[in-house]
Amino acid sequence: MSSVPDPSALPGLPATPDAPATPAVPGTPAVPGTPAVPGTPAVPGPDEEQRLRELGYRPVLARRMGGFGNFAISFSVISVLSGCMTLYGFGMGAGGPAVMLWGWAGVGLFVLCVGLALAEVTSAYPTSGALYYMADRLGGRRWGWYTGWLNLLGLLGAIAGIDYGAALFVGAFANLRWGFEPTPERTMLIFVAILLLHAVLNLFGVRLVSVLNSVSVWWHLAGVGLIVGALWIVPDHHRSPSFVFTEFVNDTGWHNPVYVAAIGLLLAQYTFSGYDASAHLSEETSNASVAAAKGIVRSIWVSWIAGFALLAGLTFAVQDYAATRATATGVPPAQILLDGLGTDGASALLVVVITAQLFCGNAEVAAASRMVFAFSRDRALPGSDLWRKVSSRTQTPVAAVWLSVAVAGVLALPSLYSATAYGAVTAINVIGITPAYAIPVLLRLRAGDRFRPGPWHLGRWSRPVGWVAVVWVACVTVLFCLPQSSPVTVDTMNYASVALAVVLLLATVWWFVARRSYGTPTTAAYGSDREQAELAEGIV
C-alpha cells in the first residue's frame, strides 16, 4: 500500500481549505440529520457499512453489538472492581486515603476531558484500528505507526495487569477458605488459567462478548453497591471523615509529599484506561459513528461515580491500617472485608470482585485482539498474514486472540521474581495507552478547520477540551516513568520506561522493514480487485 496523501484529500477531511469549519455551538449538526444534542443518535442512523467502505475497508466483522454493548465493553475494561481493588494496597502507601480519594476525583475529571476529545475523533473514524487509524489519517503514516505500537503495548499490558490482578484475588480467596498460600509460582499458574479462559470465550464470537459485557455492567454496579452497603452497615467501627479525606501516608521512601502524591495517582489513572475498547469494537457496533463515541464518554463518568463510592466505602471500613497492608492474603481489600464482615461475608464478596475482574479481562482481550487484527490488516506486525485471518464461522480474528493472551503472559513473567513487577506492568499499561489517546486529539487540534467531525462532536468546546486532554496526558506519561520507590534498586526500579523505550526502538527498526507494505487504504472505498483478493485470503 502506498503512503497517505495530503490530509485534505482524506476521508473525514474536507476536499478544500474553504470547507465549513467545526460548528461554533455544541450540538450544532456537523452533517445533515445530526441532532441538536451532542451524543444523541441521528434518526435514521448512518449507513455504517458504507461509511467503513468510505474509510477504506471492506466489512468482514459481524456487526452484532448494540449501543449498550459498546458502552458495556469500555465500562467492563475500566472495571472499578479490578483497578481500584488490585491497586488499593499500592495507594495505601503512596499517599494513603487523601490521595486515593481526592486523586480519584481529580484524575476522573481530566480523563473525562480526554474521553470527550477522543470520542469526537472516534465519531469521524469508526474503525477497529481506532487510535492509529485516526493518527494516520490526520497526521500521516509515521504518526499512525507509532500510535499503533503504543496502543498495542498499552492494550497487551492491560490484559496482563487485569488478569494477574484477578489471579491475586483468586489466591486471596483460596487463602481465606482453605489456607492456600498464594506464592508467586501458584499465582502465575492461576494467571495462565485465566488467560486461557478468556481466549476460549473470545473465540465464540462478538455476540457472546457483548452479552457478557452487558451482564458485566449490572454485576459491577450491583457489586459496588453490595460492598459499600455491607461495609457501611455491618462493621461496628468506622474511620472518621477527616481520616478518609485528609490522612496522608508515605511509605515509598521518597520525602517530597508532592512527588509521593503524584505517584499515588497511578491507582486512578490505571483504572481509568481501556475506554478505547468502544472504538476498537466500532466495526462490530450498529450506528457506530454515534454509539462508539457515547460508549467512551458514558463508561468514564459512570465509572467515576462508582469508583469514588467504592474507594470511600473501603477506606471508611479499614480497622487496622498497618495490619491491612501486611495481610497474609496478599490483597489489602480482602483484609478489609475479612475484618468488617468475617470469613463468610468476605469470601462471598471476593467472589463478586473476582467475577467482575474476569468480565474485565475478557473485555480487554476482545479489544486487544481487534487492535492486533486491524494493525495486521494494514500489515504493521510481523506475521500480519496470520494475525489478520478471520474465522468464516464466527467472524472473529482467532489468531489475533491467541497472540494477545500469549504476549500478555510474557509481560507478567517478571512477577515471578520481583514483588514490584506488578506495579511495573500496570505502569506499562498507562504509559503505553495514555499517550496513544492524546496523539489523535493533538493531530485533530493541529488540523483545525480541515477536520470534518462526525455526527457526535463538541462544537465550540472541541479545542479547549482537546488542549486540556493533551496537557494532562503529557504530564501523566512523564509521571509514570518515574521510580515509585526509594532507594532505586534492581528490585524497585520502574521498568515501565524501559518497556516503553524497547517498544519504540523495535517499532523504529521494524518501520524500515515494513514501511513499503504498511499503510491504511488510500482509496475512497475498499474494493480494488487486488485488495478484495487479499482480504478473501484472510477469511478462514
C-alpha positions as CSV (number, residue, x, y, z in Angstrom):
1,M,0.0,0.0,0.0
2,S,1.3,3.5,-0.8
3,S,1.8,6.3,1.6
4,V,-1.1,8.6,2.8
5,P,-1.7,11.6,0.6
6,D,-2.2,15.1,1.7
7,P,-4.7,15.1,4.7
8,S,-7.0,17.5,2.9
9,A,-7.8,14.7,0.4
10,L,-8.5,12.0,3.0
11,P,-11.9,10.7,4.1
12,G,-13.1,12.7,7.0
13,L,-11.4,15.9,5.9
14,P,-13.0,18.4,3.5
15,A,-11.6,18.5,0.0
16,T,-10.7,22.2,0.0
17,P,-9.5,24.7,2.6
18,D,-12.8,26.6,2.2
19,A,-14.8,23.7,3.7
20,P,-17.0,24.6,6.6
21,A,-15.4,24.9,10.0
22,T,-16.4,22.9,13.0
23,P,-19.7,24.3,14.3
24,A,-19.4,27.0,16.9
25,V,-22.1,25.8,19.2
26,P,-22.0,22.4,20.9
27,G,-24.6,20.1,19.3
28,T,-24.9,22.0,16.0
29,P,-25.2,19.4,13.3
30,A,-21.9,18.5,11.6
31,V,-23.8,16.6,8.9
32,P,-27.4,16.7,7.7
33,G,-29.7,15.0,10.1
34,T,-27.5,15.3,13.1
35,P,-29.4,16.0,16.3
36,A,-29.0,19.2,18.3
37,V,-27.7,17.5,21.4
38,P,-24.1,16.1,21.4
39,G,-24.1,12.3,21.5
40,T,-27.8,11.9,20.6
41,P,-28.1,9.5,17.7
42,A,-29.5,10.7,14.4
43,V,-32.7,9.1,13.1
44,P,-32.3,7.3,10.8
45,G,-28.7,6.3,11.7
46,P,-25.8,6.4,9.2
47,D,-25.1,3.5,6.9
48,E,-22.0,2.2,8.9
49,E,-21.1,-0.4,6.3
50,Q,-20.9,2.2,3.6
51,R,-19.1,4.6,5.9
52,L,-16.5,1.9,6.6
53,R,-16.0,1.4,2.9
54,E,-15.5,5.2,2.5
55,L,-12.8,5.0,5.1
56,G,-11.1,2.3,3.0
57,Y,-12.1,-1.0,4.5
58,R,-14.4,-3.8,3.3
59,P,-16.6,-5.0,6.2
60,V,-15.7,-8.5,7.4
61,L,-16.5,-8.5,11.1
62,A,-20.1,-9.2,12.3
63,R,-21.9,-6.0,13.3
64,R,-23.9,-7.6,16.1
65,M,-23.3,-5.2,19.0
66,G,-25.7,-2.5,20.1
67,G,-25.0,0.8,21.7
68,F,-25.4,-0.5,25.3
69,G,-23.0,-3.4,24.4
70,N,-20.5,-0.9,23.1
71,F,-20.7,1.2,26.3
72,A,-20.5,-2.1,28.3
73,I,-17.2,-3.2,26.9
74,S,-15.4,0.0,27.9
75,F,-17.1,0.1,31.3
76,S,-16.1,-3.5,31.8
77,V,-12.5,-2.8,30.8
78,I,-12.3,0.2,33.1
79,S,-13.7,-2.0,35.8
80,V,-13.5,-0.2,39.2
81,L,-13.7,-3.6,40.9
82,S,-10.5,-4.5,39.1
83,G,-8.3,-1.4,39.1
84,C,-9.4,0.1,42.4
85,M,-9.2,-3.2,44.3
86,T,-5.9,-4.5,42.8
87,L,-4.0,-1.2,43.4
88,Y,-5.7,-0.3,46.7
89,G,-2.7,-1.6,48.6
90,F,-0.3,0.5,46.4
91,G,-2.4,3.5,47.2
92,M,-2.3,2.9,50.9
93,G,1.4,3.5,50.9
94,A,1.7,6.1,48.1
95,G,-0.2,8.9,49.7
96,G,-2.8,7.0,51.6
97,P,-6.5,7.8,51.9
98,A,-6.3,11.5,51.0
99,V,-4.5,10.8,47.7
100,M,-6.7,7.9,46.8
101,L,-10.0,9.8,47.3
102,W,-9.0,13.3,46.0
103,G,-6.8,11.8,43.4
104,W,-9.7,9.8,42.1
105,A,-11.9,12.9,41.9
106,G,-9.3,14.9,40.1
107,V,-8.0,12.3,37.7
108,G,-11.5,11.4,36.7
109,L,-12.2,14.9,35.7
110,F,-9.1,15.1,33.4
111,V,-9.8,11.6,32.0
112,L,-13.3,12.7,31.1
113,C,-11.8,15.5,29.1
114,V,-9.5,13.0,27.3
115,G,-12.5,10.8,26.7
116,L,-14.7,13.6,25.3
117,A,-11.9,14.7,22.9
118,L,-11.2,11.1,21.8
119,A,-14.9,10.4,21.3
120,E,-15.2,13.3,18.9
121,V,-12.4,11.9,16.7
122,T,-13.8,8.4,17.0
123,S,-17.2,9.6,15.6
124,A,-15.3,10.7,12.5
125,Y,-13.3,7.5,12.1
126,P,-15.2,4.5,13.5
127,T,-12.8,1.6,12.6
128,S,-11.2,-1.3,14.6
129,G,-7.8,0.3,14.1
130,A,-9.2,3.3,16.1
131,L,-6.3,5.4,17.5
132,Y,-3.7,4.5,15.0
133,Y,-6.1,4.9,12.1
134,M,-7.1,8.3,13.3
135,A,-3.5,9.4,13.7
136,D,-2.6,8.0,10.3
137,R,-5.4,9.9,8.6
138,L,-4.8,13.2,10.5
139,G,-1.0,13.2,10.6
140,G,0.4,10.7,8.2
141,R,1.9,7.2,8.1
142,R,4.5,7.6,10.8
143,W,2.1,9.1,13.3
144,G,-0.2,6.2,12.7
145,W,2.7,3.7,13.0
146,Y,3.9,4.9,16.4
147,T,0.4,5.5,17.8
148,G,-0.4,1.9,16.8
149,W,2.6,0.4,18.6
150,L,1.9,2.5,21.7
151,N,-1.7,1.5,21.7
152,L,-0.8,-2.2,21.3
153,L,1.7,-2.0,24.2
154,G,-1.0,-0.5,26.4
155,L,-3.7,-3.0,25.5
156,L,-1.4,-6.0,26.0
157,G,-0.1,-4.6,29.2
158,A,-3.7,-4.1,30.3
159,I,-4.6,-7.8,29.8
160,A,-1.5,-8.7,31.8
161,G,-2.4,-6.3,34.6
162,I,-6.1,-7.2,34.8
163,D,-5.7,-11.0,34.7
164,Y,-2.7,-11.1,37.0
165,G,-4.7,-8.9,39.5
166,A,-7.6,-11.4,39.2
167,A,-5.2,-14.2,39.9
168,L,-4.1,-12.3,43.1
169,F,-7.7,-12.1,44.2
170,V,-8.3,-15.8,43.5
171,G,-5.3,-16.6,45.7
172,A,-6.6,-14.4,48.4
173,F,-10.0,-16.1,48.3
174,A,-8.3,-19.6,48.5
175,N,-6.2,-18.3,51.4
176,L,-9.4,-17.3,53.3
177,R,-11.3,-20.5,52.6
178,W,-8.6,-23.2,52.6
179,G,-5.4,-21.7,53.9
180,F,-3.9,-21.7,50.4
181,E,-0.5,-20.0,50.3
182,P,-0.5,-17.6,47.2
183,T,3.2,-18.0,46.3
184,P,4.3,-16.2,43.1
185,E,4.5,-19.6,41.3
186,R,1.0,-20.6,42.2
187,T,-0.3,-17.1,41.3
188,M,1.3,-17.4,37.9
189,L,-0.4,-20.7,37.3
190,I,-3.8,-19.2,38.2
191,F,-3.0,-16.3,35.9
192,V,-2.3,-18.6,32.9
193,A,-5.5,-20.4,33.5
194,I,-7.4,-17.1,33.4
195,L,-5.7,-16.1,30.2
196,L,-6.8,-19.4,28.6
197,L,-10.3,-19.0,29.8
198,H,-10.5,-15.5,28.2
199,A,-9.0,-16.7,25.0
200,V,-11.6,-19.5,24.7
201,L,-14.5,-17.2,25.5
202,N,-13.4,-14.8,22.8
203,L,-13.3,-17.5,20.1
204,F,-17.1,-17.8,20.2
205,G,-17.8,-14.5,18.6
206,V,-18.6,-10.9,19.4
207,R,-22.3,-11.7,20.3
208,L,-21.1,-13.7,23.4
209,V,-18.6,-11.0,24.2
210,S,-21.4,-8.4,24.0
211,V,-23.8,-10.5,26.2
212,L,-21.1,-11.0,28.8
213,N,-20.2,-7.3,28.8
214,S,-23.9,-6.3,29.3
215,V,-24.1,-8.6,32.3
216,S,-20.8,-7.1,33.5
217,V,-22.3,-3.6,33.7
218,W,-25.0,-4.7,36.2
219,W,-22.7,-7.0,38.0
220,H,-20.2,-4.2,38.6
221,L,-22.8,-1.7,39.7
222,A,-24.6,-4.2,42.0
223,G,-21.2,-5.4,43.3
224,V,-20.1,-1.9,44.2
225,G,-23.5,-1.2,45.9
226,L,-23.3,-4.5,47.8
227,I,-19.7,-4.0,49.0
228,V,-20.3,-0.4,50.1
229,G,-23.6,-1.2,51.7
230,A,-22.2,-4.2,53.6
231,L,-19.2,-2.3,54.9
232,W,-21.4,0.6,56.0
233,I,-24.0,-1.5,57.8
234,V,-22.1,-4.5,59.3
235,P,-18.9,-3.2,61.0
236,D,-19.2,-1.7,64.4
237,H,-16.3,0.8,63.9
238,H,-15.7,3.2,61.0
239,R,-13.0,5.7,60.3
240,S,-13.8,9.4,60.6
241,P,-14.3,11.6,57.6
242,S,-11.1,13.5,58.5
243,F,-9.1,10.3,58.2
244,V,-10.7,9.2,54.9
245,F,-10.3,12.6,53.2
246,T,-7.1,14.1,54.8
247,E,-4.9,11.3,56.1
248,F,-1.6,11.2,54.2
249,V,0.6,8.1,54.3
250,N,4.0,7.8,52.8
251,D,5.9,4.5,52.7
252,T,7.5,5.0,49.3
253,G,10.9,6.1,50.7
254,W,10.6,9.4,49.0
255,H,10.4,12.5,51.2
256,N,8.7,15.0,48.9
257,P,5.0,14.8,49.6
258,V,4.1,16.3,46.2
259,Y,6.1,13.6,44.4
260,V,4.5,10.9,46.5
261,A,1.0,12.2,45.9
262,A,1.8,12.4,42.1
263,I,2.9,8.7,42.2
264,G,-0.2,7.8,44.1
265,L,-2.3,9.0,41.1
266,L,-1.4,5.7,39.4
267,L,-4.3,4.0,41.1
268,A,-6.8,6.2,39.4
269,Q,-5.1,6.7,36.1
270,Y,-4.5,2.9,35.7
271,T,-8.2,2.2,36.5
272,F,-9.3,4.9,34.0
273,S,-7.8,3.3,31.0
274,G,-9.1,1.0,28.3
275,Y,-12.1,3.1,27.2
276,D,-10.8,3.0,23.7
277,A,-12.3,-0.5,23.6
278,S,-15.5,1.2,22.3
279,A,-13.6,2.5,19.3
280,H,-11.9,-0.9,18.6
281,L,-15.3,-2.6,18.6
282,S,-16.9,0.0,16.3
283,E,-16.8,-2.2,13.2
284,E,-19.0,-4.7,15.2
285,T,-21.4,-2.0,16.5
286,S,-24.6,-0.7,15.0
287,N,-24.7,3.1,14.5
288,A,-21.0,3.1,15.5
289,S,-20.4,6.8,14.5
290,V,-22.6,7.8,17.4
291,A,-22.7,4.7,19.7
292,A,-18.9,4.3,20.0
293,A,-18.4,7.9,20.9
294,K,-21.2,7.8,23.5
295,G,-19.8,4.5,24.8
296,I,-16.4,6.1,25.6
297,V,-17.9,9.1,27.5
298,R,-20.5,7.1,29.4
299,S,-18.1,4.5,30.5
300,I,-15.9,7.2,32.1
301,W,-18.5,9.1,34.0
302,V,-20.3,6.1,35.3
303,S,-17.0,4.6,36.5
304,W,-16.0,7.9,38.0
305,I,-19.1,7.8,40.3
306,A,-18.9,4.1,41.1
307,G,-15.2,4.1,41.8
308,F,-15.4,7.0,44.2
309,A,-18.1,5.2,46.2
310,L,-16.1,2.0,46.3
311,L,-12.9,3.7,47.5
312,A,-14.7,5.7,50.1
313,G,-16.6,2.6,51.3
314,L,-13.4,0.6,51.7
315,T,-11.4,3.3,53.4
316,F,-14.2,4.1,56.0
317,A,-14.1,0.4,56.9
318,V,-10.4,0.0,57.5
319,Q,-9.9,-1.3,61.0
320,D,-6.1,-1.6,61.5
321,Y,-4.3,0.3,58.7
322,A,-0.8,-1.4,59.2
323,A,-2.3,-4.9,59.6
324,T,-4.4,-4.4,56.5
325,R,-1.3,-3.5,54.4
326,A,0.6,-6.5,55.8
327,T,-2.3,-9.0,55.3
328,A,-1.5,-12.7,54.8
329,T,-3.9,-12.8,51.9
330,G,-1.6,-10.5,49.8
331,V,-4.6,-8.3,49.0
332,P,-5.5,-5.4,51.4
333,P,-9.1,-5.1,50.3
334,A,-9.6,-8.8,51.2
335,Q,-8.4,-8.0,54.7
336,I,-10.8,-5.0,55.0
337,L,-13.7,-7.3,54.0
338,L,-12.5,-10.0,56.5
339,D,-12.1,-7.6,59.4
340,G,-15.5,-6.0,58.7
341,L,-17.7,-8.9,57.6
342,G,-16.0,-12.1,58.8
343,T,-14.7,-15.0,56.8
344,D,-18.0,-16.0,55.1
345,G,-19.0,-12.4,54.3
346,A,-15.5,-11.6,52.9
347,S,-15.5,-14.8,50.9
348,A,-18.8,-14.0,49.3
349,L,-17.8,-10.5,48.3
350,L,-14.5,-11.7,47.0
351,V,-16.4,-13.9,44.6
352,V,-18.3,-10.8,43.4
353,V,-15.0,-9.0,42.9
354,I,-13.2,-11.9,41.1
355,T,-16.2,-12.4,38.8
356,A,-16.1,-8.7,37.9
357,Q,-12.3,-8.9,37.2
358,L,-12.9,-11.9,34.9
359,F,-15.5,-9.9,33.0
360,C,-12.9,-7.1,32.7
361,G,-10.1,-9.3,31.4
362,N,-12.4,-10.9,28.9
363,A,-13.4,-7.5,27.5
364,E,-9.8,-6.4,27.3
365,V,-8.8,-9.5,25.3
366,A,-11.6,-8.6,22.9
367,A,-10.4,-5.0,22.5
368,A,-6.7,-6.0,22.1
369,S,-7.4,-8.7,19.6
370,R,-9.3,-6.3,17.4
371,M,-6.3,-3.9,17.5
372,V,-4.0,-6.8,16.5
373,F,-6.4,-7.7,13.7
374,A,-6.6,-4.1,12.4
375,F,-2.9,-3.4,12.7
376,S,-2.2,-6.7,10.8
377,R,-4.8,-5.8,8.2
378,D,-2.6,-2.8,7.4
379,R,0.5,-5.0,7.5
380,A,2.2,-3.4,10.5
381,L,3.0,-6.5,12.5
382,P,5.5,-9.3,11.8
383,G,3.4,-12.2,10.6
384,S,0.5,-10.0,9.6
385,D,-0.9,-12.5,7.2
386,L,-1.6,-14.8,10.1
387,W,-2.9,-12.3,12.7
388,R,-5.4,-10.8,10.3
389,K,-7.2,-14.0,9.5
390,V,-10.9,-14.1,10.4
391,S,-12.9,-17.2,11.1
392,S,-15.6,-17.7,8.5
393,R,-17.9,-19.3,11.1
394,T,-17.7,-16.8,14.0
395,Q,-16.2,-13.8,12.1
396,T,-13.7,-13.5,14.9
397,P,-9.9,-12.9,14.4
398,V,-8.9,-16.2,16.1
399,A,-5.1,-15.9,15.7
400,A,-5.2,-12.3,17.0
401,V,-6.9,-13.5,20.2
402,W,-4.2,-16.1,20.8
403,L,-1.4,-13.7,20.1
404,S,-2.9,-11.2,22.6
405,V,-3.1,-13.6,25.5
406,A,0.4,-15.0,24.7
407,V,2.1,-11.7,24.8
408,A,0.2,-10.7,28.0
409,G,1.5,-13.8,29.6
410,V,5.1,-12.9,28.7
411,L,4.7,-9.4,30.1
412,A,3.6,-10.8,33.5
413,L,6.5,-13.3,33.9
414,P,8.7,-10.9,35.9
415,S,6.2,-11.1,38.7
416,L,7.7,-14.5,39.5
417,Y,10.9,-12.8,40.6
418,S,10.0,-9.3,41.8
419,A,7.4,-8.1,44.2
420,T,7.3,-4.7,42.4
421,A,6.8,-6.2,38.9
422,Y,3.1,-6.0,39.1
423,G,3.3,-2.2,39.6
424,A,5.5,-2.0,36.5
425,V,3.0,-4.0,34.4
426,T,0.2,-1.5,35.4
427,A,2.5,1.4,34.6
428,I,3.3,-0.2,31.2
429,N,-0.4,-0.1,30.5
430,V,-0.7,3.6,31.5
431,I,2.4,4.9,29.6
432,G,1.6,2.8,26.6
433,I,-2.1,3.5,26.1
434,T,-2.4,7.0,27.5
435,P,-0.1,8.8,25.0
436,A,-1.9,6.9,22.2
437,Y,-5.2,8.6,23.4
438,A,-3.7,12.0,23.1
439,I,-2.0,11.7,19.7
440,P,-5.2,11.7,17.6
441,V,-6.5,14.6,19.7
442,L,-3.4,16.6,19.2
443,L,-3.5,15.9,15.4
444,R,-7.1,16.9,15.3
445,L,-6.3,20.2,17.0
446,R,-3.5,20.8,14.5
447,A,-5.8,20.0,11.6
448,G,-8.1,22.8,12.7
449,D,-10.9,23.5,10.2
450,R,-9.6,20.8,7.9
451,F,-11.1,18.2,10.3
452,R,-14.6,17.3,9.4
453,P,-16.4,16.0,12.6
454,G,-18.7,13.0,12.6
455,P,-22.3,13.1,13.9
456,W,-21.1,13.3,17.6
457,H,-19.0,16.3,18.3
458,L,-18.1,19.0,20.8
459,G,-18.7,22.1,18.7
460,R,-17.0,25.2,20.2
461,W,-15.7,23.2,23.2
462,S,-13.6,21.0,21.0
463,R,-10.4,23.0,21.2
464,P,-10.4,23.9,25.0
465,V,-11.3,20.3,25.9
466,G,-8.8,18.9,23.5
467,W,-5.9,21.0,24.9
468,V,-6.7,20.1,28.5
469,A,-6.6,16.4,27.4
470,V,-3.3,16.7,25.6
471,V,-1.6,18.6,28.5
472,W,-2.9,16.1,31.1
473,V,-1.6,13.1,29.0
474,A,1.8,14.7,28.6
475,C,2.1,15.1,32.4
476,V,1.0,11.6,33.4
477,T,3.2,10.0,30.7
478,V,6.3,11.6,32.3
479,L,5.0,10.9,35.8
480,F,4.6,7.2,35.4
481,C,8.0,6.7,34.0
482,L,9.5,7.9,37.3
483,P,10.7,5.5,40.1
484,Q,7.9,4.6,42.6
485,S,10.1,3.5,45.5
486,S,13.3,4.7,47.1
487,P,16.1,3.7,47.1
488,V,16.0,2.7,43.5
489,T,17.4,-0.8,43.1
490,V,17.1,-3.6,40.6
491,D,14.0,-4.8,42.5
492,T,12.3,-1.4,42.9
493,M,13.2,0.1,39.5
494,N,10.2,1.2,37.5
495,Y,10.7,-0.8,34.3
496,A,7.8,0.8,32.5
497,S,10.1,3.4,31.0
498,V,12.4,0.6,29.8
499,A,9.5,-1.3,28.2
500,L,8.4,1.9,26.5
501,A,11.9,2.6,25.1
502,V,12.2,-1.0,23.9
503,V,8.8,-0.9,22.1
504,L,9.7,2.4,20.5
505,L,13.1,1.0,19.4
506,L,11.5,-2.1,18.0
507,A,8.8,-0.1,16.2
508,T,11.5,2.1,14.7
509,V,13.6,-0.9,13.5
510,W,10.5,-2.6,12.1
511,W,9.5,0.6,10.3
512,F,12.4,0.2,8.0
513,V,11.4,-3.4,7.2
514,A,7.7,-2.9,6.8
515,R,7.3,0.7,5.6
516,R,6.7,-0.3,2.0
517,S,3.9,-2.7,2.9
518,Y,2.3,-0.8,5.8
519,G,-0.4,1.7,5.2
520,T,-4.1,2.4,5.7
521,P,-6.1,2.3,2.5
522,T,-5.7,5.4,0.3
523,T,-8.8,4.8,-1.9
524,A,-12.2,6.3,-1.1
525,A,-13.7,2.8,-0.9
526,Y,-12.1,-0.6,-0.2
527,G,-12.7,-2.7,-3.2
528,S,-9.9,-3.0,-5.8
529,D,-9.6,-6.5,-7.2
530,R,-6.2,-7.0,-5.5
531,E,-7.4,-5.8,-2.1
532,Q,-10.5,-8.0,-2.2
533,A,-8.5,-11.0,-3.2
534,E,-6.0,-10.3,-0.3
535,L,-8.9,-9.9,2.2
536,A,-10.6,-13.1,1.0
537,E,-7.3,-15.0,1.7
538,G,-7.6,-13.7,5.3
539,I,-11.0,-15.3,6.0
540,V,-10.7,-19.0,7.0
